[in-house]
Amino acid sequence: MLASARSDIKSLEERVGAQELVVREGANGGREAQLETERSLEWLHDSESSFQSELHGIRKRLDDIEESLRKLEIAVNEMQDYSYAFNIKILGVPELKVNEDAAFVLINKYPFKST
């Protein structure tokens, strides 16, 4: 009976040792999972920071483009407002065809006569 009790105790010790090993491995596995989660969160944070800085750069370029477009719009409006002052209005020269040039009109309408 004493031998049987010793055998049972030895069997229980082995089972407890195996359970402790499983618990330790699970704890290590849990620690590894926690480390992996922390690494993933750090990568996500770095990625977000990178995206935020890239978005900031894109917004800056867009603001610069909008400012250039505003200046261009002002310049075009000024050109339209003042363009009439720089035009010359020619009277008395008939149009022979659409988009004719002045040289063609002068040669055909008023041919050169040698004296």
mmCIF file of the C-alpha atoms, coordinates in Angstrom:
data_MODEL
# 
_entry.id   MODEL 
# 
loop_
_atom_site.group_PDB 
_atom_site.id 
_atom_site.type_symbol 
_atom_site.label_atom_id 
_atom_site.label_alt_id 
_atom_site.label_comp_id 
_atom_site.label_asym_id 
_atom_site.label_entity_id 
_atom_site.label_seq_id 
_atom_site.pdbx_PDB_ins_code 
_atom_site.Cartn_x 
_atom_site.Cartn_y 
_atom_site.Cartn_z 
_atom_site.occupancy 
_atom_site.B_iso_or_equiv 
_atom_site.pdbx_formal_charge 
_atom_site.auth_seq_id 
_atom_site.auth_comp_id 
_atom_site.auth_asym_id 
_atom_site.auth_atom_id 
_atom_site.pdbx_PDB_model_num 
ATOM 1   C CA . MET A 1 1   ? 0.000   0.000   0.000    1.00 0.00 ? 1   MET A CA 1 
ATOM 2   C CA . LEU A 1 2   ? 2.867   2.381   0.781    1.00 0.00 ? 2   LEU A CA 1 
ATOM 3   C CA . ALA A 1 3   ? 4.393   1.564   -2.583   1.00 0.00 ? 3   ALA A CA 1 
ATOM 4   C CA . SER A 1 4   ? 1.070   2.299   -4.248   1.00 0.00 ? 4   SER A CA 1 
ATOM 5   C CA . ALA A 1 5   ? 0.806   5.629   -2.448   1.00 0.00 ? 5   ALA A CA 1 
ATOM 6   C CA . ARG A 1 6   ? 4.351   6.518   -3.493   1.00 0.00 ? 6   ARG A CA 1 
ATOM 7   C CA . SER A 1 7   ? 3.513   5.589   -7.070   1.00 0.00 ? 7   SER A CA 1 
ATOM 8   C CA . ASP A 1 8   ? 0.395   7.761   -6.965   1.00 0.00 ? 8   ASP A CA 1 
ATOM 9   C CA . ILE A 1 9   ? 2.385   10.679  -5.507   1.00 0.00 ? 9   ILE A CA 1 
ATOM 10  C CA . LYS A 1 10  ? 5.043   10.299  -8.203   1.00 0.00 ? 10  LYS A CA 1 
ATOM 11  C CA . SER A 1 11  ? 2.321   10.206  -10.886  1.00 0.00 ? 11  SER A CA 1 
ATOM 12  C CA . LEU A 1 12  ? 0.704   13.321  -9.416   1.00 0.00 ? 12  LEU A CA 1 
ATOM 13  C CA . GLU A 1 13  ? 4.078   15.104  -9.317   1.00 0.00 ? 13  GLU A CA 1 
ATOM 14  C CA . GLU A 1 14  ? 4.632   14.307  -13.002  1.00 0.00 ? 14  GLU A CA 1 
ATOM 15  C CA . ARG A 1 15  ? 1.159   15.542  -13.932  1.00 0.00 ? 15  ARG A CA 1 
ATOM 16  C CA . VAL A 1 16  ? 1.631   18.747  -11.891  1.00 0.00 ? 16  VAL A CA 1 
ATOM 17  C CA . GLY A 1 17  ? 5.060   19.261  -13.526  1.00 0.00 ? 17  GLY A CA 1 
ATOM 18  C CA . ALA A 1 18  ? 3.508   18.789  -16.974  1.00 0.00 ? 18  ALA A CA 1 
ATOM 19  C CA . GLN A 1 19  ? 0.717   21.238  -16.096  1.00 0.00 ? 19  GLN A CA 1 
ATOM 20  C CA . GLU A 1 20  ? 3.293   23.778  -14.846  1.00 0.00 ? 20  GLU A CA 1 
ATOM 21  C CA . LEU A 1 21  ? 5.192   23.412  -18.112  1.00 0.00 ? 21  LEU A CA 1 
ATOM 22  C CA . VAL A 1 22  ? 1.993   23.987  -20.110  1.00 0.00 ? 22  VAL A CA 1 
ATOM 23  C CA . VAL A 1 23  ? 1.167   27.035  -17.974  1.00 0.00 ? 23  VAL A CA 1 
ATOM 24  C CA . ARG A 1 24  ? 4.699   28.463  -18.421  1.00 0.00 ? 24  ARG A CA 1 
ATOM 25  C CA . GLU A 1 25  ? 4.621   27.894  -22.167  1.00 0.00 ? 25  GLU A CA 1 
ATOM 26  C CA . GLY A 1 26  ? 1.176   29.502  -22.307  1.00 0.00 ? 26  GLY A CA 1 
ATOM 27  C CA . ALA A 1 27  ? 2.478   32.465  -20.323  1.00 0.00 ? 27  ALA A CA 1 
ATOM 28  C CA . ASN A 1 28  ? 5.454   32.772  -22.689  1.00 0.00 ? 28  ASN A CA 1 
ATOM 29  C CA . GLY A 1 29  ? 3.135   32.433  -25.659  1.00 0.00 ? 29  GLY A CA 1 
ATOM 30  C CA . GLY A 1 30  ? 0.905   35.095  -24.153  1.00 0.00 ? 30  GLY A CA 1 
ATOM 31  C CA . ARG A 1 31  ? 3.950   37.339  -23.688  1.00 0.00 ? 31  ARG A CA 1 
ATOM 32  C CA . GLU A 1 32  ? 4.955   36.749  -27.317  1.00 0.00 ? 32  GLU A CA 1 
ATOM 33  C CA . ALA A 1 33  ? 1.421   37.583  -28.445  1.00 0.00 ? 33  ALA A CA 1 
ATOM 34  C CA . GLN A 1 34  ? 1.531   40.734  -26.322  1.00 0.00 ? 34  GLN A CA 1 
ATOM 35  C CA . LEU A 1 35  ? 4.892   41.732  -27.852  1.00 0.00 ? 35  LEU A CA 1 
ATOM 36  C CA . GLU A 1 36  ? 3.518   41.104  -31.354  1.00 0.00 ? 36  GLU A CA 1 
ATOM 37  C CA . THR A 1 37  ? 0.474   43.228  -30.553  1.00 0.00 ? 37  THR A CA 1 
ATOM 38  C CA . GLU A 1 38  ? 2.711   46.020  -29.261  1.00 0.00 ? 38  GLU A CA 1 
ATOM 39  C CA . ARG A 1 39  ? 4.857   45.855  -32.418  1.00 0.00 ? 39  ARG A CA 1 
ATOM 40  C CA . SER A 1 40  ? 1.724   45.988  -34.575  1.00 0.00 ? 40  SER A CA 1 
ATOM 41  C CA . LEU A 1 41  ? 0.371   48.993  -32.689  1.00 0.00 ? 41  LEU A CA 1 
ATOM 42  C CA . GLU A 1 42  ? 3.721   50.769  -32.996  1.00 0.00 ? 42  GLU A CA 1 
ATOM 43  C CA . TRP A 1 43  ? 3.780   50.104  -36.765  1.00 0.00 ? 43  TRP A CA 1 
ATOM 44  C CA . LEU A 1 44  ? 0.222   51.429  -37.082  1.00 0.00 ? 44  LEU A CA 1 
ATOM 45  C CA . HIS A 1 45  ? 1.173   54.546  -35.132  1.00 0.00 ? 45  HIS A CA 1 
ATOM 46  C CA . ASP A 1 46  ? 4.230   55.125  -37.345  1.00 0.00 ? 46  ASP A CA 1 
ATOM 47  C CA . SER A 1 47  ? 2.130   54.563  -40.465  1.00 0.00 ? 47  SER A CA 1 
ATOM 48  C CA . GLU A 1 48  ? -0.478  57.045  -39.276  1.00 0.00 ? 48  GLU A CA 1 
ATOM 49  C CA . SER A 1 49  ? 2.224   59.615  -38.546  1.00 0.00 ? 49  SER A CA 1 
ATOM 50  C CA . SER A 1 50  ? 3.665   59.074  -42.010  1.00 0.00 ? 50  SER A CA 1 
ATOM 51  C CA . PHE A 1 51  ? 0.241   59.450  -43.625  1.00 0.00 ? 51  PHE A CA 1 
ATOM 52  C CA . GLN A 1 52  ? -0.460  62.574  -41.582  1.00 0.00 ? 52  GLN A CA 1 
ATOM 53  C CA . SER A 1 53  ? 2.793   64.228  -42.685  1.00 0.00 ? 53  SER A CA 1 
ATOM 54  C CA . GLU A 1 54  ? 2.165   63.229  -46.319  1.00 0.00 ? 54  GLU A CA 1 
ATOM 55  C CA . LEU A 1 55  ? -1.371  64.622  -46.099  1.00 0.00 ? 55  LEU A CA 1 
ATOM 56  C CA . HIS A 1 56  ? 0.018   67.850  -44.634  1.00 0.00 ? 56  HIS A CA 1 
ATOM 57  C CA . GLY A 1 57  ? 2.417   68.115  -47.609  1.00 0.00 ? 57  GLY A CA 1 
ATOM 58  C CA . ILE A 1 58  ? -0.412  67.530  -50.085  1.00 0.00 ? 58  ILE A CA 1 
ATOM 59  C CA . ARG A 1 59  ? -2.555  70.179  -48.398  1.00 0.00 ? 59  ARG A CA 1 
ATOM 60  C CA . LYS A 1 60  ? 0.361   72.648  -48.557  1.00 0.00 ? 60  LYS A CA 1 
ATOM 61  C CA . ARG A 1 61  ? 0.849   72.001  -52.283  1.00 0.00 ? 61  ARG A CA 1 
ATOM 62  C CA . LEU A 1 62  ? -2.897  72.382  -52.841  1.00 0.00 ? 62  LEU A CA 1 
ATOM 63  C CA . ASP A 1 63  ? -2.857  75.718  -50.997  1.00 0.00 ? 63  ASP A CA 1 
ATOM 64  C CA . ASP A 1 64  ? 0.061   76.853  -53.179  1.00 0.00 ? 64  ASP A CA 1 
ATOM 65  C CA . ILE A 1 65  ? -1.815  75.813  -56.333  1.00 0.00 ? 65  ILE A CA 1 
ATOM 66  C CA . GLU A 1 66  ? -4.945  77.642  -55.168  1.00 0.00 ? 66  GLU A CA 1 
ATOM 67  C CA . GLU A 1 67  ? -2.881  80.793  -54.524  1.00 0.00 ? 67  GLU A CA 1 
ATOM 68  C CA . SER A 1 68  ? -1.276  80.566  -57.987  1.00 0.00 ? 68  SER A CA 1 
ATOM 69  C CA . LEU A 1 69  ? -4.691  80.027  -59.558  1.00 0.00 ? 69  LEU A CA 1 
ATOM 70  C CA . ARG A 1 70  ? -6.053  83.068  -57.721  1.00 0.00 ? 70  ARG A CA 1 
ATOM 71  C CA . LYS A 1 71  ? -3.167  85.213  -59.008  1.00 0.00 ? 71  LYS A CA 1 
ATOM 72  C CA . LEU A 1 72  ? -3.680  83.888  -62.530  1.00 0.00 ? 72  LEU A CA 1 
ATOM 73  C CA . GLU A 1 73  ? -7.391  84.667  -62.338  1.00 0.00 ? 73  GLU A CA 1 
ATOM 74  C CA . ILE A 1 74  ? -6.617  88.242  -61.282  1.00 0.00 ? 74  ILE A CA 1 
ATOM 75  C CA . ALA A 1 75  ? -4.108  88.623  -64.141  1.00 0.00 ? 75  ALA A CA 1 
ATOM 76  C CA . VAL A 1 76  ? -6.606  87.306  -66.717  1.00 0.00 ? 76  VAL A CA 1 
ATOM 77  C CA . ASN A 1 77  ? -9.310  89.636  -65.418  1.00 0.00 ? 77  ASN A CA 1 
ATOM 78  C CA . GLU A 1 78  ? -6.922  92.599  -65.597  1.00 0.00 ? 78  GLU A CA 1 
ATOM 79  C CA . MET A 1 79  ? -5.956  91.660  -69.159  1.00 0.00 ? 79  MET A CA 1 
ATOM 80  C CA . GLN A 1 80  ? -9.605  91.502  -70.141  1.00 0.00 ? 80  GLN A CA 1 
ATOM 81  C CA . ASP A 1 81  ? -10.352 94.814  -68.433  1.00 0.00 ? 81  ASP A CA 1 
ATOM 82  C CA . TYR A 1 82  ? -7.470  96.663  -70.077  1.00 0.00 ? 82  TYR A CA 1 
ATOM 83  C CA . SER A 1 83  ? -7.222  94.855  -73.419  1.00 0.00 ? 83  SER A CA 1 
ATOM 84  C CA . TYR A 1 84  ? -9.484  97.343  -75.230  1.00 0.00 ? 84  TYR A CA 1 
ATOM 85  C CA . ALA A 1 85  ? -7.065  100.172 -74.429  1.00 0.00 ? 85  ALA A CA 1 
ATOM 86  C CA . PHE A 1 86  ? -4.298  98.357  -76.371  1.00 0.00 ? 86  PHE A CA 1 
ATOM 87  C CA . ASN A 1 87  ? -6.371  97.403  -79.414  1.00 0.00 ? 87  ASN A CA 1 
ATOM 88  C CA . ILE A 1 88  ? -6.422  99.377  -82.622  1.00 0.00 ? 88  ILE A CA 1 
ATOM 89  C CA . LYS A 1 89  ? -9.684  99.645  -84.448  1.00 0.00 ? 89  LYS A CA 1 
ATOM 90  C CA . ILE A 1 90  ? -9.270  99.807  -88.220  1.00 0.00 ? 90  ILE A CA 1 
ATOM 91  C CA . LEU A 1 91  ? -12.098 101.317 -90.206  1.00 0.00 ? 91  LEU A CA 1 
ATOM 92  C CA . GLY A 1 92  ? -12.692 101.192 -93.939  1.00 0.00 ? 92  GLY A CA 1 
ATOM 93  C CA . VAL A 1 93  ? -10.892 97.939  -94.715  1.00 0.00 ? 93  VAL A CA 1 
ATOM 94  C CA . PRO A 1 94  ? -13.376 95.272  -95.751  1.00 0.00 ? 94  PRO A CA 1 
ATOM 95  C CA . GLU A 1 95  ? -13.102 91.682  -94.560  1.00 0.00 ? 95  GLU A CA 1 
ATOM 96  C CA . LEU A 1 96  ? -12.767 89.318  -97.512  1.00 0.00 ? 96  LEU A CA 1 
ATOM 97  C CA . LYS A 1 97  ? -12.893 86.124  -95.487  1.00 0.00 ? 97  LYS A CA 1 
ATOM 98  C CA . VAL A 1 98  ? -12.947 84.983  -91.883  1.00 0.00 ? 98  VAL A CA 1 
ATOM 99  C CA . ASN A 1 99  ? -9.586  85.159  -90.077  1.00 0.00 ? 99  ASN A CA 1 
ATOM 100 C CA . GLU A 1 100 ? -7.817  86.857  -92.974  1.00 0.00 ? 100 GLU A CA 1 
ATOM 101 C CA . ASP A 1 101 ? -4.460  88.439  -92.410  1.00 0.00 ? 101 ASP A CA 1 
ATOM 102 C CA . ALA A 1 102 ? -3.507  92.026  -93.179  1.00 0.00 ? 102 ALA A CA 1 
ATOM 103 C CA . ALA A 1 103 ? -0.869  91.196  -95.777  1.00 0.00 ? 103 ALA A CA 1 
ATOM 104 C CA . PHE A 1 104 ? -3.373  89.215  -97.863  1.00 0.00 ? 104 PHE A CA 1 
ATOM 105 C CA . VAL A 1 105 ? -5.866  92.088  -97.792  1.00 0.00 ? 105 VAL A CA 1 
ATOM 106 C CA . LEU A 1 106 ? -3.273  94.675  -98.795  1.00 0.00 ? 106 LEU A CA 1 
ATOM 107 C CA . ILE A 1 107 ? -1.950  92.609  -101.703 1.00 0.00 ? 107 ILE A CA 1 
ATOM 108 C CA . ASN A 1 108 ? -5.356  91.655  -103.094 1.00 0.00 ? 108 ASN A CA 1 
ATOM 109 C CA . LYS A 1 109 ? -7.349  94.783  -102.369 1.00 0.00 ? 109 LYS A CA 1 
ATOM 110 C CA . TYR A 1 110 ? -4.634  97.332  -103.023 1.00 0.00 ? 110 TYR A CA 1 
ATOM 111 C CA . PRO A 1 111 ? -2.195  95.722  -105.477 1.00 0.00 ? 111 PRO A CA 1 
ATOM 112 C CA . PHE A 1 112 ? 1.242   97.217  -105.818 1.00 0.00 ? 112 PHE A CA 1 
ATOM 113 C CA . LYS A 1 113 ? 1.530   99.369  -108.941 1.00 0.00 ? 113 LYS A CA 1 
ATOM 114 C CA . SER A 1 114 ? 4.891   100.128 -110.343 1.00 0.00 ? 114 SER A CA 1 
ATOM 115 C CA . THR A 1 115 ? 5.384   103.555 -111.849 1.00 0.00 ? 115 THR A CA 1 
# 
